[in-house]
Amino acid sequence: MSKKYLTVQPSNTPSTGKISFARGNPILTVTLGRQDAMLDLDTIRLSGNLDIWRNSAGTLHPDSANAAELRASHKLGAFGVIDQLIFRHAETKQVLEHIRHYGRFMSSFLPVMSGLQDQTGHLSESALISSNYRCFRDTVIRNTKGSPFSIPLPAGMTLGADKLPLSKVPLEIEIHLAPDSQFFYSSDGTSTNISDSFYELSGVELTCEVDVGDESPDQGVWSFNSVSSYFSTLESTNSIINYQLGLSKVLGAFVNFVPSAFVNNLTEDGYLTYMPSQADGSLANLDTISFLRNGERFPLSFEVDSVYNTINNPNTVVDSQVIKGFLNSIIPESQHNRTGAGPLTTNRSFTVDADAATGYRLMPQAGAIYGVGVLYDMLDADGVDFSRAQFSVQMTNGLEDGNPVSAYLFVKSKVVVAYDSSAGIQVVM
């Protein structure tokens, strides 16, 4: 067996070689065709250059005097340009994994899985991530020469799968770019001077490694952990999220929150992951949290009570039990060795008010890291069957003014792909 290194350009790259949502190129498609090779999925990387422009012609960069308030998520860096990630069979177009709201997923996944040293070290070079919004502004947003990046594509397939036999399952990877209004935000809550700003990618290519020399069997079974995404809106003090998942091997699930008015809004950070909030920016603290299966509390048979209480305990400390459940839902505690979540990034000391002295933009390190989650299977084995059972999350909270809060739910489950050289593939969820 020997290794071969592949470099593939998107098939729909325009003749200029420049790709941007603003100029009508919102989708990248890369095809790894049928060949006698085994694809090492965790070696897949997307590389290119990121340019930020302040005018619609794409000739002027932001600086300290022009579009000075232009910002983007420093905890996401280059990952912020991705809105959806799809893996499918290149010929039959059967979808193997589809993660919607990919930027929201990575807003929780990246800070949970990487520490401050990662953010200031290798991630700052490869993914343009920074632990300081000013550093990100000066080195990426106002960079006049373009910022090179090379990022992996974290997903169920690339993180928890065996090697893929391309001779039986040729792969197509489709990347949907995020709107500029989601990627950018303003430091002062106004968009007048940044309304024409847009990001642009150039020199985009996908690289990976394949093993050649060993012929794969005509039939087989290939399993991996898949990530499914859902969206809901919370507007009351007793908020309930209900879904018929249709998944038979659910391993865990987590939810992150952002005010609905922040989504696709140049004046606010659409990738914020903080607590639910009211219209004036004050926090709508979660009082109790319950995960249910068919209306019964499961796997915990009790409500998780918050440490916060408006009467007896109006403090700003970290809600350790809630945060522990959130972290475990992304990665089991036994496998977790570093994280950006801590007292500085999970407390209640800040508000969701751009203009306040305690506004979320001033949070240290990577910013807010908050969510609620549950782990169903710490062994990453067979999970819990939700194929005919209803999944629910019930949360009592302080949303007394009806301010809509967007809740993004991400569910990790085990998926099996059965392939046959003559019959094609079957995806079993």
ABEGO torsion letter per residue (X at the ends): XBBBBBBBBBAABBAAGBBBAAAGBABBBBBBBBBBBBBBAAABBBBEBBBBBABAAGABBBBAABGAABBBBAAAEAAAABABBBBBBAAAGBBABBBBGAAAAAAAAAAAABBAAAAABAAAAAAGBBABAAAAAAAAAABAAEBBBBBBBBBAAAAABBBBBAAABBBBBBBBBBBAAAABBBAAGBAAAAAABBBBBBGBBBBBBBBBGBBBBABEBBBBBBBBBBBBBBABABBBBBBBAGBABBABBBBBBBBAAABGBAABBAABBBBBBBAAGBBBBBABBBBBBGGBBOABABBBBBABBAAABBBABBBAAAAAAAAAAABBAAABABBABBAAAABAABBBBAABAABAAABBEAEBBBEBBBBABAAGBAEBBAAABBBBBBBBBABAAGBBBBBBBBBBBBBBBBBBAAAEBBBBX
